[in-house]
Amino acid sequence: MASEEYLLDPLGRAALVDLEAREFLSHREAKAVLERRERFELGLASRSPSKAAFLRFVAYELKLDALLAARRKRRPNNRGPGDHFAARHVAALYERALSRFGDDLDLWLEYATFQRRQDHPKAAGRVLARACRARPAEP
C-alpha cells in the first residue's frame, strides 16, 4: 500500500534533498534522478501503461538503491529520511502495477520476492495471500 509520504511526494524530492545534503548524491545526480523519475511517471500516466513500463521503473529504482547502498557503506552511521524512500517507492510501484495487472502471477511473485529481499517476510506473506485471493484457480 502507498504511504502518505509517497502520495504527497511521489518523485521523492525530499528524499533527494536529504541524500544531497548528506553528500550521497551530487546536485547533478539528484537532478538527473528527478528528471528520470518524471519521465517514468509520464510513461505510467498514459492511457494504457504496459507492464514493462512499470518493471523498467522498478529496475531503475532498485539500481539506484544499490548504488546508494554502496555509498552508504562508506559512512554507515550517517542515516537520514532519504534512506528508505526507494524501498517504499518500489512497493508503491508494484501496488500500482498490480491494480492494473492483477491477474499476472509473475508480477505477484516478483513483488513477494522483492519484499523477502527487503527482509519483510510478513509483507511477503501478505502479498502471497493476496495473490491467492486474486488467482484462486492457480496452483
N, C-alpha and C positions, 0 to 999 in steps of 0.2 A: 504494500500500500504506500502511496506517496505521502511523505511527511509534509507538515505545514510549511517548513522551511523551503522544501523543494517547490511547493506551489507558489510561494512568494518570490523565489529567485531560481527559476528553472535552469538558468545558464550558469549558476554558481558564481556570480560576480563577487559576492562577499568572500567566498572561499578562495577565489583567485587573488583578491586583495590581501587576504591573510597569508597565502603562500608567497606572494611577492614581498610582503613586509618581513617575513621570516627568511627571505632570500633562498627559497627553494625554487622559485621561478624568477627569471628576469622580467622586466616590464614588457619587453618584446615577445617573450614566450607566453606570458599571460594574455597579451593582446591576441596572439596567434591562436591560442586555445579558445578564447572567447569568439573569435571570428569563425573558427571551425565548428564550434558548437552551434552558432547561429545558422550556419549553412546546413548542418544536420537537421536542426529543428525546422528549417524551411522545407526540407525534403519530407519530413514527417507530417508537416502541416498540409500537405497536398490532399487532394480529394481522396486518393486511394494509395496510401504509402504501402510499399512492399515489405514483406518480412525481412528481406535482405537489407533494406534501408535501416530497419531497427537494429539488425545484427551488426551492421557496419558501425553504427553509433556506439553500440555496446563494446565492440572490439577496440574502437578508438579510446573509449573511457578506460578500459582495462589496461591498455598500453600506457596511457598517461599515468594511471595509478601505479603501475610497475616502475615507471621512471621516477615518480615521486618517492616511492618506497626505497629505491636505491639511493636517492639523495638524502632521505631521512636517516639512513644507516650511518651517515657521516656525523649527524647530530641527533642522537636518539632521544635526548631529554628535551628537545625543542618541539613540544606538541602545541597544537592550536586547533581552532574550529574548522580550518580548511582540510584537516587530515582525513575526515570521513565522508566528505561530500561525494567522492567518486563512487563509493560502495552504495550509498543511498540513491545516487543518480542512476546507477546501473539497475538497481532493483526497481526503481520507478519506470525505467525504460522497458524492462521485462513486463511489468504490470500493464503498461500501455500497449505493448505488442500482444499480450495475451487477451486484452479486451477486444482486440481486432481479430486475432488468430487463435482463439481459444480452443479450436479443435485440433491444433497442431501438437502432437505428442512430443516431437523432438524439441519444440520450444519449451514445453513444460519441463522436460528433463534437463535442458540446458540451464534453466532458471534454478532448479533444485541443485544442480551441480555447482552453480555459482554460489548459492547460499552455503553449501557444505565447504567450499573453498574459503569462504569468508569466516569459517568457524561458527556458523549459525545452524547447528543441527536441528533445533526446534523449528526454525523458519523453513528449513529444507523439508522437514516432515509435513509442515502445514501446506507447502507448495505441492507436495506429492499427494496429500489428501484432497486438495482442490482439483488436482489433475484427475484423480479417480472419480470425483463427482462430475467433472466436466466430460469425461470419457468413460462411462461405466462399462461399455462393451469391450474395451481394450484389455488385454491380459496384463 
